Amino acid sequence: RQELTPVAIKSGERLADRLFGGRPEFKMDYNEVPTTVFTPLEYGCVGMSEELAIETHGEENLEVYHSYLRPLEWKTNQEFHDIKKGVEHREDNSCFLKMVTLKHENERVIGLHYVGPNAGELMQGFALAVKLKATKADFDDTVGIHPTVAEEFTVLKVTKSSGKDPTKRGC
């Protein structure tokens, strides 16, 4: 169980509902809890890691989509810093995102991972999709908000198994 305040709160609410609310089946689901590590370059995830998915379902049953990118907010800011010379900026394509899907369940998304700005905001929104058993096709069918990093999850095309370069080009 994750040692996170929101997990403890939700778990307590579920316990109270079971004991006093007449809902004996209302148990806490610890499987798809989104989490974020708030470091200068944030990491957020929901669902299974690729390693756990391989261990649980077998590598042959997975399709993993991934991409390296540079958020637009860094592109516009970079020009300003380059003009001033000597002020460092982040390297191109230093953000990463990954979608782990289960092939035999219509590419149901079982894990999302993201390294970059606002990871907590992204994972909170996508946690609902993972919890509701969204598929890769559901993400593809979603119109992304342009230009945001979240949009990248709706346009992922490169799989690890393809061996193609996952570096995002352009906006």
Salt bridges, closest charged atoms under 4 A:
GLU13 OE1 - LYS10 NZ 3.79
ASP29 OD2 - LYS131 NZ 2.82
GLU50 OE1 - LYS98 NZ 2.78
GLU50 OE1 - LYS160 NZ 3.02
ASP82 OD1 - HIS89 NE2 3.07
ASP92 OD1 - ARG70 NH1 2.72
GLU105 OE1 - ARG108 NE 2.62
ASP140 OD1 - LYS136 NZ 2.48
GLU151 OE1 - HIS146 ND1 2.85
GLU152 OE1 - LYS168 NZ 3.35
ASP165 OD2 - ARG169 NH2 3.03
